[in-house]
Amino acid sequence: MVGVVPFRIDSTFSFPFNFPFTEEGILRFAPNDSGIYVIKNATACLYVGESAAIDAALLEHLRSKSEVSACIRRGNPTEFSFERCARDVSLVRHKQLLAVLKPFCQLPDRSGATAPD
């Protein structure tokens, strides 16, 4: 498994490693560890998540029929990044990334809108 370093907290989309947001990419690269993850396309951050099992959370977004997952899929996601961290740290990091990246599929006024390409 690739050792993943922490995200830099700014809006440059400069993540140390990016992996394909496909079932194969998730199964190959996403850990079954706690931490935070980002799903994005070439131009926008679509979703920032926090989970006890990053791999399971990403697979859920790929397969789920939920509104958030549907928004993510409409945004044509191409890649994901993650940061392994303990639960208490991941909650703080999640809030930091939400504030900076302003993910499209988490904004309450965007429900039902078409995600950006």
Secondary structure, DSSP 8 states (H G I E B T S, - for coil): --------SSSS---S--EE-SHHHHHHH--SS-EEEEEE-SS-EEEEEEES-HHHHHHHHHH--SHHHHHHHHT---EEEEEE--HHHHHHHHHHHHHHH--GGG-GGGTTS----
